[in-house]
Amino acid sequence: MKKVGIIMGSDSDLPVVEKAINTLKEYGVPYEVHVYSAHRTPVPAAEFSKNARANGFGAIIAAAGMAAHLAGAIAANTTLPVIGIPVKSACLDGMDALLSTVQMPSGIPVATVAINGAATAALIAIQILAVEDKELAGKLDDARAKAAAAVLEKNKAVEEKYN
Ligand code: RP5
């Protein structure tokens, strides 16, 4: 199976990024985690991205806060799918990172998830790998069915109480 690369701009992003790591673990998807910053360590970030396809990656998740250029900088150097996580920092409630990540120029796509949406980012990466992997697609179907059953259980409890 292809690996998922998880890149974050700072180790201070880890509390958010861990949700992506845990989701990939749940699905048994191989991954690598790195701290590379678009601004502080631009060369390693670019090198990782340029070599990612040859190194067995199928998708890259890039998480950063503030003036969050990391996902765009990664996307500039690869045609692998790049999923951006805008990380909420102390200022502006994460809107700075959201707009920096989502407003890419045409031709260099970054699939941007919600502010701090790390689990969703991992699920998108898993869905990308599942296009060519029936077993993984089956795990996604099972998880959806379980989530739907849990909601229906809650619905039943609410209906019994109020109707
Ligand atoms: C961004 O700046 C990082 O992704 C992080 O979210 C933010 C703050 O980084 P630190 O100053 O905590 O290292 O580049």
Backbone and ligand atoms as CSV (ligand in chain L), in Angstrom:
chain,resi,resn,atom,element,x,y,z
A,1,MET,N,N,0.846,-1.206,0.000
A,1,MET,CA,C,0.000,0.000,0.000
A,1,MET,C,C,0.879,1.252,0.000
A,2,LYS,N,N,0.436,2.295,-0.683
A,2,LYS,CA,C,1.169,3.566,-0.660
A,2,LYS,C,C,1.118,4.164,0.749
A,3,LYS,N,N,2.126,4.979,1.069
A,3,LYS,CA,C,2.159,5.654,2.376
A,3,LYS,C,C,1.479,7.026,2.279
A,4,VAL,N,N,1.085,7.528,3.441
A,4,VAL,CA,C,0.605,8.915,3.538
A,4,VAL,C,C,1.696,9.726,4.245
A,5,GLY,N,N,2.089,10.819,3.650
A,5,GLY,CA,C,3.040,11.722,4.292
A,5,GLY,C,C,2.289,12.743,5.120
A,6,ILE,N,N,2.731,12.915,6.351
A,6,ILE,CA,C,2.115,13.945,7.210
A,6,ILE,C,C,3.199,14.944,7.560
A,7,ILE,N,N,3.020,16.164,7.083
A,7,ILE,CA,C,4.011,17.216,7.320
A,7,ILE,C,C,3.339,18.310,8.136
A,8,MET,N,N,4.043,18.784,9.160
A,8,MET,CA,C,3.498,19.923,9.918
A,8,MET,C,C,4.568,21.001,10.019
A,9,GLY,N,N,4.106,22.249,10.116
A,9,GLY,CA,C,5.031,23.380,10.110
A,9,GLY,C,C,5.834,23.519,11.383
A,10,SER,N,N,5.294,22.971,12.482
A,10,SER,CA,C,5.959,23.092,13.785
A,10,SER,C,C,5.487,21.944,14.658
A,11,ASP,N,N,6.323,21.552,15.616
A,11,ASP,CA,C,5.858,20.508,16.537
A,11,ASP,C,C,4.713,21.018,17.412
A,12,SER,N,N,4.516,22.334,17.437
A,12,SER,CA,C,3.366,22.868,18.196
A,12,SER,C,C,2.034,22.512,17.520
A,13,ASP,N,N,2.101,22.008,16.271
A,13,ASP,CA,C,0.879,21.567,15.574
A,13,ASP,C,C,0.488,20.136,15.954
A,14,LEU,N,N,1.355,19.450,16.703
A,14,LEU,CA,C,1.120,18.026,16.984
A,14,LEU,C,C,-0.222,17.687,17.638
A,15,PRO,N,N,-0.680,18.488,18.621
A,15,PRO,CA,C,-1.970,18.131,19.230
A,15,PRO,C,C,-3.099,18.019,18.207
A,16,VAL,N,N,-3.048,18.810,17.162
A,16,VAL,CA,C,-4.046,18.709,16.077
A,16,VAL,C,C,-3.707,17.537,15.160
A,17,VAL,N,N,-2.461,17.455,14.776
A,17,VAL,CA,C,-2.034,16.454,13.783
A,17,VAL,C,C,-2.208,15.026,14.300
A,18,GLU,N,N,-2.115,14.858,15.619
A,18,GLU,CA,C,-2.257,13.495,16.179
A,18,GLU,C,C,-3.580,12.844,15.809
A,19,LYS,N,N,-4.610,13.647,15.586
A,19,LYS,CA,C,-5.909,13.068,15.179
A,19,LYS,C,C,-5.784,12.412,13.792
A,20,ALA,N,N,-4.992,12.994,12.935
A,20,ALA,CA,C,-4.772,12.373,11.608
A,20,ALA,C,C,-3.958,11.094,11.756
A,21,ILE,N,N,-2.935,11.161,12.594
A,21,ILE,CA,C,-2.090,9.976,12.811
A,21,ILE,C,C,-2.940,8.830,13.355
A,22,ASN,N,N,-3.781,9.141,14.352
A,22,ASN,CA,C,-4.610,8.086,14.966
A,22,ASN,C,C,-5.593,7.490,13.960
A,23,THR,N,N,-6.133,8.317,13.088
A,23,THR,CA,C,-7.084,7.812,12.085
A,23,THR,C,C,-6.371,6.888,11.096
A,24,LEU,N,N,-5.193,7.275,10.656
A,24,LEU,CA,C,-4.435,6.401,9.740
A,24,LEU,C,C,-4.093,5.080,10.421
A,25,LYS,N,N,-3.738,5.151,11.713
A,25,LYS,CA,C,-3.444,3.927,12.483
A,25,LYS,C,C,-4.661,3.012,12.528
A,26,GLU,N,N,-5.833,3.599,12.819
A,26,GLU,CA,C,-7.084,2.813,12.897
A,26,GLU,C,C,-7.308,2.000,11.626
A,27,TYR,N,N,-6.971,2.585,10.496
A,27,TYR,CA,C,-7.215,1.926,9.206
A,27,TYR,C,C,-6.020,1.096,8.726
A,28,GLY,N,N,-4.962,1.078,9.513
A,28,GLY,CA,C,-3.779,0.313,9.131
A,28,GLY,C,C,-3.077,0.857,7.898
A,29,VAL,N,N,-3.161,2.175,7.730
A,29,VAL,CA,C,-2.515,2.817,6.567
A,29,VAL,C,C,-1.102,3.277,6.975
A,30,PRO,N,N,-0.072,2.895,6.214
A,30,PRO,CA,C,1.282,3.318,6.572
A,30,PRO,C,C,1.479,4.828,6.373
A,31,TYR,N,N,2.275,5.403,7.249
A,31,TYR,CA,C,2.476,6.861,7.170
A,31,TYR,C,C,3.869,7.223,7.660
A,32,GLU,N,N,4.287,8.427,7.311
A,32,GLU,CA,C,5.504,9.030,7.877
A,32,GLU,C,C,5.133,10.415,8.360
A,33,VAL,N,N,5.726,10.834,9.466
A,33,VAL,CA,C,5.437,12.152,10.026
A,33,VAL,C,C,6.726,12.978,10.062
A,34,HIS,N,N,6.639,14.227,9.622
A,34,HIS,CA,C,7.813,15.116,9.630
A,34,HIS,C,C,7.412,16.532,10.033
A,35,VAL,N,N,8.350,17.248,10.622
A,35,VAL,CA,C,8.183,18.690,10.838
A,35,VAL,C,C,9.061,19.402,9.815
A,36,TYR,N,N,8.415,19.994,8.815
A,36,TYR,CA,C,9.115,20.815,7.818
A,36,TYR,C,C,8.298,22.084,7.643
A,37,SER,N,N,8.955,23.207,7.707
A,37,SER,CA,C,8.235,24.472,7.597
A,37,SER,C,C,8.482,25.111,6.235
A,38,ALA,N,N,7.423,25.679,5.664
A,38,ALA,CA,C,7.576,26.385,4.379
A,38,ALA,C,C,8.507,27.580,4.523
A,39,HIS,N,N,8.543,28.148,5.732
A,39,HIS,CA,C,9.320,29.373,5.934
A,39,HIS,C,C,10.659,29.120,6.625
A,40,ARG,N,N,10.630,28.239,7.643
A,40,ARG,CA,C,11.852,28.047,8.442
A,40,ARG,C,C,12.778,27.005,7.832
A,41,THR,N,N,12.212,26.003,7.171
A,41,THR,CA,C,13.042,24.962,6.533
A,41,THR,C,C,12.493,24.669,5.131
A,42,PRO,N,N,12.539,25.670,4.253
A,42,PRO,CA,C,11.921,25.496,2.923
A,42,PRO,C,C,12.578,24.414,2.067
A,43,VAL,N,N,13.886,24.215,2.246
A,43,VAL,CA,C,14.581,23.243,1.378
A,43,VAL,C,C,14.166,21.800,1.705
A,44,PRO,N,N,14.221,21.368,2.985
A,44,PRO,CA,C,13.734,20.014,3.288
A,44,PRO,C,C,12.265,19.814,2.918
A,45,ALA,N,N,11.452,20.840,3.089
A,45,ALA,CA,C,10.029,20.718,2.713
A,45,ALA,C,C,9.904,20.445,1.214
A,46,ALA,N,N,10.644,21.186,0.416
A,46,ALA,CA,C,10.584,21.014,-1.041
A,46,ALA,C,C,11.168,19.666,-1.455
A,47,GLU,N,N,12.268,19.272,-0.819
A,47,GLU,CA,C,12.914,17.987,-1.165
A,47,GLU,C,C,11.974,16.823,-0.869
A,48,PHE,N,N,11.323,16.882,0.306
A,48,PHE,CA,C,10.376,15.811,0.653
A,48,PHE,C,C,9.309,15.709,-0.425
A,49,SER,N,N,8.780,16.838,-0.798
A,49,SER,CA,C,7.675,16.878,-1.747
A,49,SER,C,C,8.104,16.386,-3.136
A,50,LYS,N,N,9.250,16.860,-3.584
A,50,LYS,CA,C,9.752,16.454,-4.919
A,50,LYS,C,C,9.966,14.947,-5.019
A,51,ASN,N,N,10.389,14.337,-3.912
A,51,ASN,CA,C,10.741,12.913,-3.933
A,51,ASN,C,C,9.618,12.010,-3.450
A,52,ALA,N,N,8.488,12.597,-3.053
A,52,ALA,CA,C,7.452,11.816,-2.366
A,52,ALA,C,C,6.895,10.685,-3.231
A,53,ARG,N,N,6.622,10.942,-4.487
A,53,ARG,CA,C,6.052,9.891,-5.344
A,53,ARG,C,C,7.055,8.728,-5.482
A,54,ALA,N,N,8.315,9.074,-5.754
A,54,ALA,CA,C,9.341,8.029,-5.902
A,54,ALA,C,C,9.555,7.283,-4.589
A,55,ASN,N,N,9.279,7.943,-3.472
A,55,ASN,CA,C,9.490,7.313,-2.162
A,55,ASN,C,C,8.266,6.546,-1.656
A,56,GLY,N,N,7.277,6.333,-2.528
A,56,GLY,CA,C,6.170,5.441,-2.171
A,56,GLY,C,C,4.979,6.094,-1.502
A,57,PHE,N,N,4.887,7.408,-1.581
A,57,PHE,CA,C,3.717,8.084,-1.005
A,57,PHE,C,C,2.581,8.178,-2.030
A,58,GLY,N,N,1.341,8.114,-1.525
A,58,GLY,CA,C,0.176,8.235,-2.394
A,58,GLY,C,C,-0.599,9.510,-2.162
A,59,ALA,N,N,-0.360,10.154,-1.023
A,59,ALA,CA,C,-1.023,11.422,-0.686
A,59,ALA,C,C,-0.203,12.082,0.423
A,60,ILE,N,N,-0.331,13.405,0.491
A,60,ILE,CA,C,0.397,14.150,1.529
A,60,ILE,C,C,-0.581,15.045,2.278
A,61,ILE,N,N,-0.500,14.986,3.603
A,61,ILE,CA,C,-1.271,15.885,4.458
A,61,ILE,C,C,-0.295,16.944,4.978
A,62,ALA,N,N,-0.672,18.214,4.847
A,62,ALA,CA,C,0.209,19.287,5.314
A,62,ALA,C,C,-0.567,20.181,6.276
A,63,ALA,N,N,-0.066,20.299,7.499
A,63,ALA,CA,C,-0.759,21.072,8.535
A,63,ALA,C,C,0.087,22.267,8.945
A,64,ALA,N,N,-0.526,23.437,8.975
A,64,ALA,CA,C,0.204,24.615,9.437
A,64,ALA,C,C,-0.758,25.680,9.922
A,65,GLY,N,N,-0.246,26.522,10.810
A,65,GLY,CA,C,-1.047,27.628,11.328
A,65,GLY,C,C,-0.480,28.964,10.883
A,66,MET,N,N,-1.159,30.031,11.282
A,66,MET,CA,C,-0.776,31.420,10.984
A,66,MET,C,C,-0.719,31.658,9.468
A,67,ALA,N,N,0.391,32.240,8.948
A,67,ALA,CA,C,0.508,32.447,7.487
A,67,ALA,C,C,0.859,31.096,6.876
A,68,ALA,N,N,-0.157,30.231,6.737
A,68,ALA,CA,C,0.071,28.798,6.495
A,68,ALA,C,C,0.321,28.521,5.024
A,69,HIS,N,N,1.580,28.608,4.629
A,69,HIS,CA,C,1.943,28.372,3.226
A,69,HIS,C,C,2.423,26.953,2.969
A,70,LEU,N,N,2.455,26.128,4.026
A,70,LEU,CA,C,3.083,24.811,3.882
A,70,LEU,C,C,2.394,23.937,2.839
A,71,ALA,N,N,1.069,23.814,2.927
A,71,ALA,CA,C,0.372,22.922,1.979
A,71,ALA,C,C,0.606,23.391,0.545
A,72,GLY,N,N,0.569,24.693,0.323
A,72,GLY,CA,C,0.804,25.235,-1.017
A,72,GLY,C,C,2.231,24.992,-1.482
A,73,ALA,N,N,3.179,25.136,-0.569
A,73,ALA,CA,C,4.588,24.917,-0.931
A,73,ALA,C,C,4.828,23.449,-1.246
A,74,ILE,N,N,4.168,22.565,-0.510
A,74,ILE,CA,C,4.285,21.129,-0.800
A,74,ILE,C,C,3.647,20.850,-2.172
A,75,ALA,N,N,2.452,21.396,-2.386
A,75,ALA,CA,C,1.736,21.151,-3.644
A,75,ALA,C,C,2.504,21.678,-4.853
A,76,ALA,N,N,3.276,22.728,-4.649
A,76,ALA,CA,C,4.048,23.319,-5.754
A,76,ALA,C,C,5.097,22.358,-6.299
A,77,ASN,N,N,5.464,21.368,-5.470
A,77,ASN,CA,C,6.579,20.485,-5.838
A,77,ASN,C,C,6.181,19.040,-6.100
A,78,THR,N,N,4.874,18.774,-6.201
A,78,THR,CA,C,4.430,17.405,-6.473
A,78,THR,C,C,3.079,17.439,-7.164
A,79,THR,N,N,2.784,16.370,-7.901
A,79,THR,CA,C,1.423,16.217,-8.432
A,79,THR,C,C,0.663,15.142,-7.652
A,80,LEU,N,N,1.219,14.701,-6.527
A,80,LEU,CA,C,0.418,13.856,-5.625
A,80,LEU,C,C,-0.692,14.718,-5.023
A,81,PRO,N,N,-1.808,14.076,-4.608
A,81,PRO,CA,C,-2.841,14.864,-3.925
A,81,PRO,C,C,-2.326,15.406,-2.593
A,82,VAL,N,N,-2.571,16.693,-2.366
A,82,VAL,CA,C,-2.141,17.351,-1.120
A,82,VAL,C,C,-3.384,17.831,-0.373
A,83,ILE,N,N,-3.457,17.462,0.899
A,83,ILE,CA,C,-4.598,17.837,1.739
A,83,ILE,C,C,-4.078,18.790,2.803
A,84,GLY,N,N,-4.632,19.984,2.849
A,84,GLY,CA,C,-4.157,21.004,3.788
A,84,GLY,C,C,-5.029,21.076,5.029
A,85,ILE,N,N,-4.375,21.113,6.178
A,85,ILE,CA,C,-5.103,21.339,7.450
A,85,ILE,C,C,-4.718,22.723,7.968
A,86,PRO,N,N,-5.664,23.666,7.977
A,86,PRO,CA,C,-5.369,24.942,8.617
A,86,PRO,C,C,-5.436,24.761,10.137
A,87,VAL,N,N,-4.344,25.111,10.820
A,87,VAL,CA,C,-4.285,24.904,12.274
A,87,VAL,C,C,-4.612,26.218,12.985
A,88,LYS,N,N,-5.488,26.112,13.963
A,88,LYS,CA,C,-5.887,27.308,14.724
A,88,LYS,C,C,-4.762,27.708,15.668
A,89,SER,N,N,-4.350,28.960,15.610
A,89,SER,CA,C,-3.337,29.440,16.565
A,89,SER,C,C,-3.976,30.495,17.458
A,90,ALA,N,N,-3.152,31.199,18.216
A,90,ALA,CA,C,-3.703,32.121,19.221
A,90,ALA,C,C,-4.488,33.272,18.586
A,91,CYS,N,N,-4.106,33.670,17.363
A,91,CYS,CA,C,-4.734,34.839,16.745
A,91,CYS,C,C,-5.782,34.444,15.713
A,92,LEU,N,N,-6.778,35.248,15.540
A,92,LEU,CA,C,-7.709,35.187,14.400
A,92,LEU,C,C,-8.493,33.876,14.282
A,93,ASP,N,N,-8.489,33.076,15.342
A,93,ASP,CA,C,-9.297,31.848,15.383
A,93,ASP,C,C,-9.021,30.870,14.240
A,94,GLY,N,N,-7.859,30.953,13.648
A,94,GLY,CA,C,-7.519,30.017,12.566
A,94,GLY,C,C,-7.942,30.500,11.193
A,95,MET,N,N,-8.615,31.663,11.132
A,95,MET,CA,C,-9.029,32.185,9.815
A,95,MET,C,C,-7.816,32.541,8.954
A,96,ASP,N,N,-6.735,32.977,9.620
A,96,ASP,CA,C,-5.496,33.283,8.876
A,96,ASP,C,C,-5.001,32.046,8.133
A,97,ALA,N,N,-4.933,30.919,8.866
A,97,ALA,CA,C,-4.434,29.671,8.263
A,97,ALA,C,C,-5.424,29.130,7.231
A,98,LEU,N,N,-6.722,29.243,7.534
A,98,LEU,CA,C,-7.732,28.745,6.588
A,98,LEU,C,C,-7.596,29.444,5.237
A,99,LEU,N,N,-7.549,30.774,5.270
A,99,LEU,CA,C,-7.494,31.513,4.006
A,99,LEU,C,C,-6.159,31.309,3.296
A,100,SER,N,N,-5.075,31.225,4.065
A,100,SER,CA,C,-3.758,30.990,3.445
A,100,SER,C,C,-3.700,29.629,2.769
A,101,THR,N,N,-4.403,28.638,3.354
A,101,THR,CA,C,-4.337,27.274,2.813
A,101,THR,C,C,-5.319,27.079,1.661
A,102,VAL,N,N,-6.504,27.659,1.789
A,102,VAL,CA,C,-7.562,27.361,0.807
A,102,VAL,C,C,-7.450,28.190,-0.474
A,103,GLN,N,N,-6.892,29.387,-0.363
A,103,GLN,CA,C,-6.924,30.298,-1.518
A,103,GLN,C,C,-5.722,30.106,-2.424
A,104,MET,N,N,-5.621,28.894,-2.981
A,104,MET,CA,C,-4.497,28.594,-3.873
A,104,MET,C,C,-4.751,29.141,-5.280
A,105,PRO,N,N,-3.695,29.524,-5.978
A,105,PRO,CA,C,-3.873,29.917,-7.383
A,105,PRO,C,C,-4.264,28.696,-8.214
A,106,SER,N,N,-4.975,28.922,-9.311
A,106,SER,CA,C,-5.440,27.793,-10.114
A,106,SER,C,C,-4.249,27.009,-10.661
A,107,GLY,N,N,-4.453,25.709,-10.752
A,107,GLY,CA,C,-3.406,24.844,-11.303
A,107,GLY,C,C,-2.570,24.127,-10.269
A,108,ILE,N,N,-2.605,24.608,-9.025
A,108,ILE,CA,C,-1.819,23.973,-7.949
A,108,ILE,C,C,-2.789,23.655,-6.809
A,109,PRO,N,N,-3.510,22.530,-6.927
A,109,PRO,CA,C,-4.583,22.282,-5.967
A,109,PRO,C,C,-4.114,21.855,-4.570
A,110,VAL,N,N,-4.826,22.374,-3.578
A,110,VAL,CA,C,-4.714,21.886,-2.195
A,110,VAL,C,C,-6.141,21.621,-1.719
A,111,ALA,N,N,-6.429,20.385,-1.370
A,111,ALA,CA,C,-7.754,20.037,-0.845
A,111,ALA,C,C,-7.771,20.434,0.626
A,112,THR,N,N,-8.443,21.537,0.926
A,112,THR,CA,C,-8.369,22.104,2.276
A,112,THR,C,C,-9.541,21.638,3.129
A,113,VAL,N,N,-9.228,21.152,4.321
A,113,VAL,CA,C,-10.283,20.727,5.253
A,113,VAL,C,C,-10.579,21.868,6.233
A,114,ALA,N,N,-11.506,21.623,7.131
A,114,ALA,CA,C,-11.882,22.632,8.128
A,114,ALA,C,C,-10.703,22.965,9.044
A,115,ILE,N,N,-10.807,24.085,9.713
A,115,ILE,CA,C,-9.791,24.456,10.711
A,115,ILE,C,C,-9.672,23.319,11.724
A,116,ASN,N,N,-8.459,22.825,11.914
A,116,ASN,CA,C,-8.137,21.695,12.816
A,116,ASN,C,C,-8.777,20.372,12.367
A,117,GLY,N,N,-9.184,20.280,11.108
A,117,GLY,CA,C,-9.897,19.073,10.636
A,117,GLY,C,C,-8.970,17.916,10.289
A,118,ALA,N,N,-8.166,17.515,11.246
A,118,ALA,CA,C,-7.114,16.525,10.961
A,118,ALA,C,C,-7.670,15.127,10.681
A,119,ALA,N,N,-8.700,14.720,11.418
A,119,ALA,CA,C,-9.256,13.381,11.177
A,119,ALA,C,C,-9.860,13.320,9.767
A,120,THR,N,N,-10.518,14.398,9.371
A,120,THR,CA,C,-11.088,14.458,8.019
A,120,THR,C,C,-9.987,14.394,6.961
A,121,ALA,N,N,-8.887,15.090,7.213
A,121,ALA,CA,C,-7.770,15.049,6.266
A,121,ALA,C,C,-7.288,13.613,6.088
A,122,ALA,N,N,-7.182,12.895,7.195
A,122,ALA,CA,C,-6.734,11.494,7.111
A,122,ALA,C,C,-7.755,10.659,6.341
A,123,LEU,N,N,-9.029,10.898,6.571
A,123,LEU,CA,C,-10.059,10.123,5.859
A,123,LEU,C,C,-10.010,10.392,4.351
A,124,ILE,N,N,-9.747,11.625,3.964
A,124,ILE,CA,C,-9.621,11.916,2.530
A,124,ILE,C,C,-8.423,11.158,1.952
A,125,ALA,N,N,-7.317,11.169,2.671
A,125,ALA,CA,C,-6.132,10.428,2.200
A,125,ALA,C,C,-6.457,8.939,2.073
A,126,ILE,N,N,-7.171,8.414,3.053
A,126,ILE,CA,C,-7.542,6.987,3.024
A,126,ILE,C,C,-8.466,6.721,1.833
A,127,GLN,N,N,-9.409,7.607,1.598
A,127,GLN,CA,C,-10.321,7.436,0.456
A,127,GLN,C,C,-9.544,7.460,-0.870
A,128,ILE,N,N,-8.535,8.290,-0.947
A,128,ILE,CA,C,-7.707,8.341,-2.163
A,128,ILE,C,C,-7.009,6.985,-2.365
A,129,LEU,N,N,-6.421,6.457,-1.306
A,129,LEU,CA,C,-5.729,5.164,-1.431
A,129,LEU,C,C,-6.723,4.040,-1.698
A,130,ALA,N,N,-7.948,4.187,-1.184
A,130,ALA,CA,C,-8.958,3.129,-1.323
A,130,ALA,C,C,-9.496,3.009,-2.749
A,131,VAL,N,N,-9.238,3.994,-3.591
A,131,VAL,CA,C,-9.662,3.897,-5.007
A,131,VAL,C,C,-9.095,2.624,-5.628
A,132,GLU,N,N,-7.880,2.283,-5.261
A,132,GLU,CA,C,-7.205,1.098,-5.835
A,132,GLU,C,C,-7.059,-0.024,-4.808
A,133,ASP,N,N,-7.814,0.024,-3.707
A,133,ASP,CA,C,-7.614,-0.968,-2.636
A,133,ASP,C,C,-8.969,-1.365,-2.059
A,134,LYS,N,N,-9.451,-2.551,-2.494
A,134,LYS,CA,C,-10.799,-2.975,-2.107
A,134,LYS,C,C,-10.927,-3.204,-0.598
A,135,GLU,N,N,-9.860,-3.748,0.009
A,135,GLU,CA,C,-9.926,-4.031,1.450
A,135,GLU,C,C,-10.091,-2.729,2.241
A,136,LEU,N,N,-9.325,-1.735,1.839
A,136,LEU,CA,C,-9.413,-0.426,2.505
A,136,LEU,C,C,-10.790,0.197,2.271
A,137,ALA,N,N,-11.305,0.062,1.046
A,137,ALA,CA,C,-12.641,0.594,0.751
A,137,ALA,C,C,-13.690,-0.096,1.631
A,138,GLY,N,N,-13.508,-1.400,1.864
A,138,GLY,CA,C,-14.429,-2.138,2.736
A,138,GLY,C,C,-14.398,-1.597,4.157
A,139,LYS,N,N,-13.195,-1.256,4.650
A,139,LYS,CA,C,-13.077,-0.696,6.005
A,139,LYS,C,C,-13.813,0.643,6.100
A,140,LEU,N,N,-13.715,1.441,5.022
A,140,LEU,CA,C,-14.433,2.731,5.011
A,140,LEU,C,C,-15.943,2.502,5.039
A,141,ASP,N,N,-16.403,1.530,4.252
A,141,ASP,CA,C,-17.845,1.221,4.242
A,141,ASP,C,C,-18.308,0.780,5.629
A,142,ASP,N,N,-17.517,-0.089,6.275
A,142,ASP,CA,C,-17.884,-0.576,7.618
A,142,ASP,C,C,-17.981,0.584,8.613
A,143,ALA,N,N,-17.005,1.489,8.536
A,143,ALA,CA,C,-16.992,2.620,9.476
A,143,ALA,C,C,-18.213,3.515,9.258
A,144,ARG,N,N,-18.557,3.739,7.994
A,144,ARG,CA,C,-19.750,4.554,7.696
A,144,ARG,C,C,-21.004,3.885,8.265
A,145,ALA,N,N,-21.103,2.555,8.073
A,145,ALA,CA,C,-22.287,1.829,8.542
A,145,ALA,C,C,-22.382,1.917,10.071
A,146,LYS,N,N,-21.236,1.770,10.747
A,146,LYS,CA,C,-21.222,1.862,12.225
A,146,LYS,C,C,-21.640,3.258,12.682
A,147,ALA,N,N,-21.120,4.285,11.995
A,147,ALA,CA,C,-21.448,5.673,12.370
A,147,ALA,C,C,-22.935,5.924,12.162
A,148,ALA,N,N,-23.492,5.401,11.072
A,148,ALA,CA,C,-24.925,5.590,10.801
A,148,ALA,C,C,-25.753,4.880,11.866
A,149,ALA,N,N,-25.341,3.665,12.240
A,149,ALA,CA,C,-26.082,2.910,13.264
A,149,ALA,C,C,-26.062,3.666,14.592
A,150,ALA,N,N,-24.923,4.285,14.916
A,150,ALA,CA,C,-24.814,5.029,16.181
A,150,ALA,C,C,-25.765,6.224,16.183
A,151,VAL,N,N,-25.869,6.902,15.037
A,151,VAL,CA,C,-26.784,8.057,14.957
A,151,VAL,C,C,-28.233,7.590,15.081
A,152,LEU,N,N,-28.551,6.475,14.433
A,152,LEU,CA,C,-29.926,5.965,14.503
A,152,LEU,C,C,-30.294,5.559,15.924
A,153,GLU,N,N,-29.315,5.020,16.666
A,153,GLU,CA,C,-29.543,4.687,18.084
A,153,GLU,C,C,-29.877,5.947,18.879
A,154,LYS,N,N,-29.108,7.009,18.628
A,154,LYS,CA,C,-29.345,8.283,19.330
A,154,LYS,C,C,-30.710,8.839,18.955
A,155,ASN,N,N,-31.049,8.729,17.682
A,155,ASN,CA,C,-32.355,9.186,17.211
A,155,ASN,C,C,-33.476,8.453,17.947
A,156,LYS,N,N,-33.280,7.134,18.095
A,156,LYS,CA,C,-34.298,6.314,18.768
A,156,LYS,C,C,-34.501,6.810,20.205
A,157,ALA,N,N,-33.390,7.062,20.892
A,157,ALA,CA,C,-33.471,7.517,22.287
A,157,ALA,C,C,-34.184,8.859,22.370
A,158,VAL,N,N,-33.863,9.780,21.444
A,158,VAL,CA,C,-34.493,11.112,21.455
A,158,VAL,C,C,-35.987,10.977,21.134
A,159,GLU,N,N,-36.317,10.168,20.139
A,159,GLU,CA,C,-37.721,9.993,19.762
A,159,GLU,C,C,-38.544,9.398,20.898
A,160,GLU,N,N,-37.925,8.406,21.587
A,160,GLU,CA,C,-38.654,7.777,22.704
A,160,GLU,C,C,-38.905,8.757,23.838
A,161,LYS,N,N,-37.961,9.658,24.059
A,161,LYS,CA,C,-38.092,10.609,25.163
A,161,LYS,C,C,-39.091,11.713,24.861
A,162,TYR,N,N,-39.090,12.195,23.598
A,162,TYR,CA,C,-39.879,13.402,23.314
A,162,TYR,C,C,-41.149,13.183,22.498
A,163,ASN,N,N,-41.313,12.032,21.855
A,163,ASN,CA,C,-42.493,11.872,21.009
A,163,ASN,C,C,-43.621,11.107,21.718
L,1,RP5,C1,C,3.321,27.742,11.639
L,1,RP5,O1,O,3.416,28.662,12.657
L,1,RP5,C2,C,3.276,26.418,12.313
L,1,RP5,O2,O,2.608,25.481,11.500
L,1,RP5,C3,C,2.533,26.684,13.589
L,1,RP5,O3,O,1.147,26.412,13.467
L,1,RP5,C4,C,2.726,28.186,13.782
L,1,RP5,C5,C,3.486,28.525,15.035
L,1,RP5,O4,O,4.695,27.812,15.075
L,1,RP5,P1,P,5.608,27.850,16.403
L,1,RP5,O5,O,6.019,29.261,16.599
L,1,RP5,O6,O,4.743,27.306,17.525
L,1,RP5,O7,O,6.766,26.911,16.103
L,1,RP5,O8,O,4.391,27.829,10.758
